[in-house]
Each structure stands twice: as structure tokens, then as C-alpha cells.
Amino acid sequence: MITLEKLDEKGVHDVFDDDMDNSYQAKDGEQVVGYLNFQEMKNGSAWVEFILAEVEGVGYGRDMIRALFDLGYHTITGTSIHGPHYFWLAIGATFYEEPDEDTFDGMLFELTLKNFTEAY
């Protein structure tokens, strides 16, 4: 089971260093398996700014998103560039525009707990 704890030291990535108030480390027991930068929105959803798994392809990203839902959020939103958007699609996210490899500002997505659960 993954838990999210406030990140208390800089040096992981610029995104986390620049926004320590919203940066978390994801731990499986005592092992850090990734990092998440998110903030709670007024509507009770979470806006994910950045997710970083220590090892890709083993499920840590999915497990971090599960931990975020376990905190009580009903929807997760954010933006993703082409490439990483495949992760979001695989876990059930819906993009508001057709993912395009020429979009460099990121594409807006929404992930509901229902869609996340159905993806697994």
C-alpha cells in the first residue's frame, strides 16, 4: 500500500523544489517509490501538476494515483504532454482534446474514481 507524505527536502526535481507546499513522496513501507505534486481544488478534486515514479512500468504511478483517490478526492485533473499522456489514458483518464504530439503546452485531462477503477 502506497502512502503519501510531505516532501521535506529539495533536490528531486525542479517542479517539487519550486512548490514544496504541494509536493509529496510516495512510499511503499519505508521505500520511496515516487513523487507527486498536487493541490486540492475548491470543488474537492485534485489537480496533479507532476508525477514521477522511481521506476517506470511496474505500477508505481498507478499506485500513487490510487493513494490520491484514497485521500478522498473524487476527480483528478491536470495536463499532460504527448507521450506521458499514454499513462493517463491507461488508467482511465479522458482528454478534452485529441492527444497530439505537436501540443507542447499539455492537454487537459480528467480522471474519475469510477473510470480509474474500471481501467483495472
C-alpha positions as YAML, in Angstrom:
chain: A
units: angstrom
residues:
- id: 1
  name: MET
  ca: [0.00, 0.00, 0.00]
- id: 2
  name: ILE
  ca: [1.37, 3.38, -1.05]
- id: 3
  name: THR
  ca: [1.26, 6.31, 1.35]
- id: 4
  name: LEU
  ca: [1.84, 9.97, 0.53]
- id: 5
  name: GLU
  ca: [3.99, 12.08, 2.84]
- id: 6
  name: LYS
  ca: [5.00, 15.72, 2.53]
- id: 7
  name: LEU
  ca: [8.32, 16.07, 0.79]
- id: 8
  name: ASP
  ca: [10.72, 17.72, 3.22]
- id: 9
  name: GLU
  ca: [13.88, 18.14, 1.20]
- id: 10
  name: LYS
  ca: [14.71, 19.60, -2.18]
- id: 11
  name: GLY
  ca: [16.67, 18.00, -4.97]
- id: 12
  name: VAL
  ca: [14.24, 15.56, -6.59]
- id: 13
  name: HIS
  ca: [13.09, 17.75, -9.50]
- id: 14
  name: ASP
  ca: [12.58, 21.47, -10.16]
- id: 15
  name: VAL
  ca: [8.77, 21.13, -10.03]
- id: 16
  name: PHE
  ca: [8.93, 19.78, -6.50]
- id: 17
  name: ASP
  ca: [11.65, 22.20, -5.41]
- id: 18
  name: ASP
  ca: [9.61, 25.19, -6.64]
- id: 19
  name: ASP
  ca: [6.41, 24.11, -4.85]
- id: 20
  name: MET
  ca: [7.34, 22.29, -1.66]
- id: 21
  name: ASP
  ca: [3.91, 23.06, -0.12]
- id: 22
  name: ASN
  ca: [2.23, 20.73, -2.63]
- id: 23
  name: SER
  ca: [4.98, 18.13, -3.07]
- id: 24
  name: TYR
  ca: [4.77, 14.61, -1.66]
- id: 25
  name: GLN
  ca: [6.85, 11.47, -1.65]
- id: 26
  name: ALA
  ca: [5.11, 8.18, -2.25]
- id: 27
  name: LYS
  ca: [6.28, 5.35, -0.04]
- id: 28
  name: ASP
  ca: [5.72, 1.62, -0.04]
- id: 29
  name: GLY
  ca: [6.57, 0.89, 3.57]
- id: 30
  name: GLU
  ca: [9.84, 2.75, 4.06]
- id: 31
  name: GLN
  ca: [10.85, 2.68, 0.38]
- id: 32
  name: VAL
  ca: [10.29, 5.85, -1.66]
- id: 33
  name: VAL
  ca: [8.74, 4.76, -4.96]
- id: 34
  name: GLY
  ca: [7.90, 8.15, -6.46]
- id: 35
  name: TYR
  ca: [6.85, 11.74, -6.08]
- id: 36
  name: LEU
  ca: [3.64, 13.65, -6.65]
- id: 37
  name: ASN
  ca: [2.90, 17.36, -6.84]
- id: 38
  name: PHE
  ca: [-0.79, 18.15, -6.48]
- id: 39
  name: GLN
  ca: [-3.15, 20.64, -4.94]
- id: 40
  name: GLU
  ca: [-6.73, 20.44, -3.77]
- id: 41
  name: MET
  ca: [-9.20, 22.42, -5.84]
- id: 42
  name: LYS
  ca: [-12.26, 24.19, -4.45]
- id: 43
  name: ASN
  ca: [-14.60, 21.57, -5.92]
- id: 44
  name: GLY
  ca: [-12.95, 18.74, -3.97]
- id: 45
  name: SER
  ca: [-10.87, 17.44, -6.84]
- id: 46
  name: ALA
  ca: [-7.09, 17.22, -7.02]
- id: 47
  name: TRP
  ca: [-5.04, 18.99, -9.68]
- id: 48
  name: VAL
  ca: [-1.93, 16.94, -10.45]
- id: 49
  name: GLU
  ca: [0.92, 19.10, -11.60]
- id: 50
  name: PHE
  ca: [3.58, 16.39, -11.82]
- id: 51
  name: ILE
  ca: [4.04, 12.70, -11.11]
- id: 52
  name: LEU
  ca: [7.38, 10.93, -11.09]
- id: 53
  name: ALA
  ca: [7.90, 7.22, -10.41]
- id: 54
  name: GLU
  ca: [11.29, 5.94, -9.30]
- id: 55
  name: VAL
  ca: [10.92, 3.04, -11.75]
- id: 56
  name: GLU
  ca: [8.60, 3.15, -14.76]
- id: 57
  name: GLY
  ca: [6.49, 0.24, -15.88]
- id: 58
  name: VAL
  ca: [5.96, -1.51, -12.54]
- id: 59
  name: GLY
  ca: [2.76, 0.20, -11.40]
- id: 60
  name: TYR
  ca: [4.09, 2.86, -9.03]
- id: 61
  name: GLY
  ca: [2.38, 5.65, -10.97]
- id: 62
  name: ARG
  ca: [-0.95, 3.85, -10.82]
- id: 63
  name: ASP
  ca: [-0.41, 3.13, -7.12]
- id: 64
  name: MET
  ca: [0.31, 6.82, -6.43]
- id: 65
  name: ILE
  ca: [-2.94, 7.79, -8.13]
- id: 66
  name: ARG
  ca: [-4.78, 5.15, -6.09]
- id: 67
  name: ALA
  ca: [-3.28, 6.70, -2.93]
- id: 68
  name: LEU
  ca: [-4.52, 10.11, -4.06]
- id: 69
  name: PHE
  ca: [-8.05, 8.75, -4.52]
- id: 70
  name: ASP
  ca: [-7.74, 7.09, -1.10]
- id: 71
  name: LEU
  ca: [-7.31, 10.59, 0.39]
- id: 72
  name: GLY
  ca: [-10.92, 11.23, -0.61]
- id: 73
  name: TYR
  ca: [-10.66, 13.02, -3.94]
- id: 74
  name: HIS
  ca: [-13.41, 12.08, -6.39]
- id: 75
  name: THR
  ca: [-11.75, 13.51, -9.51]
- id: 76
  name: ILE
  ca: [-8.18, 14.15, -10.59]
- id: 77
  name: THR
  ca: [-7.42, 16.71, -13.26]
- id: 78
  name: GLY
  ca: [-4.26, 18.02, -14.84]
- id: 79
  name: THR
  ca: [-2.45, 18.40, -18.12]
- id: 80
  name: SER
  ca: [-0.11, 16.10, -19.93]
- id: 81
  name: ILE
  ca: [2.12, 16.35, -22.96]
- id: 82
  name: HIS
  ca: [2.13, 13.71, -25.67]
- id: 83
  name: GLY
  ca: [3.94, 10.58, -24.55]
- id: 84
  name: PRO
  ca: [3.21, 10.71, -20.82]
- id: 85
  name: HIS
  ca: [-0.46, 11.02, -21.77]
- id: 86
  name: TYR
  ca: [-0.43, 7.27, -22.51]
- id: 87
  name: PHE
  ca: [-0.06, 6.68, -18.76]
- id: 88
  name: TRP
  ca: [-3.17, 8.75, -18.06]
- id: 89
  name: LEU
  ca: [-5.14, 7.01, -20.82]
- id: 90
  name: ALA
  ca: [-4.13, 3.59, -19.48]
- id: 91
  name: ILE
  ca: [-5.54, 4.37, -16.04]
- id: 92
  name: GLY
  ca: [-8.85, 5.70, -17.38]
- id: 93
  name: ALA
  ca: [-8.38, 9.44, -17.93]
- id: 94
  name: THR
  ca: [-10.38, 11.32, -20.51]
- id: 95
  name: PHE
  ca: [-8.73, 14.09, -22.51]
- id: 96
  name: TYR
  ca: [-10.71, 17.15, -23.52]
- id: 97
  name: GLU
  ca: [-8.93, 17.27, -26.85]
- id: 98
  name: GLU
  ca: [-7.41, 14.66, -29.12]
- id: 99
  name: PRO
  ca: [-3.86, 13.98, -27.89]
- id: 100
  name: ASP
  ca: [-1.45, 15.44, -30.43]
- id: 101
  name: GLU
  ca: [2.33, 15.07, -30.45]
- id: 102
  name: ASP
  ca: [2.63, 18.71, -31.56]
- id: 103
  name: THR
  ca: [0.90, 20.03, -28.42]
- id: 104
  name: PHE
  ca: [3.68, 21.24, -26.15]
- id: 105
  name: ASP
  ca: [1.65, 23.12, -23.52]
- id: 106
  name: GLY
  ca: [-0.12, 20.00, -22.30]
- id: 107
  name: MET
  ca: [-3.57, 18.62, -22.87]
- id: 108
  name: LEU
  ca: [-6.24, 18.86, -20.18]
- id: 109
  name: PHE
  ca: [-7.49, 15.56, -18.76]
- id: 110
  name: GLU
  ca: [-9.94, 14.35, -16.14]
- id: 111
  name: LEU
  ca: [-9.81, 11.08, -14.24]
- id: 112
  name: THR
  ca: [-12.74, 9.97, -12.11]
- id: 113
  name: LEU
  ca: [-12.54, 7.27, -9.48]
- id: 114
  name: LYS
  ca: [-15.13, 5.29, -11.46]
- id: 115
  name: ASN
  ca: [-13.04, 5.37, -14.66]
- id: 116
  name: PHE
  ca: [-9.87, 4.59, -12.73]
- id: 117
  name: THR
  ca: [-11.49, 1.59, -11.07]
- id: 118
  name: GLU
  ca: [-12.91, 0.34, -14.38]
- id: 119
  name: ALA
  ca: [-9.45, 0.55, -16.00]
- id: 120
  name: TYR
  ca: [-8.31, -2.10, -13.53]
...
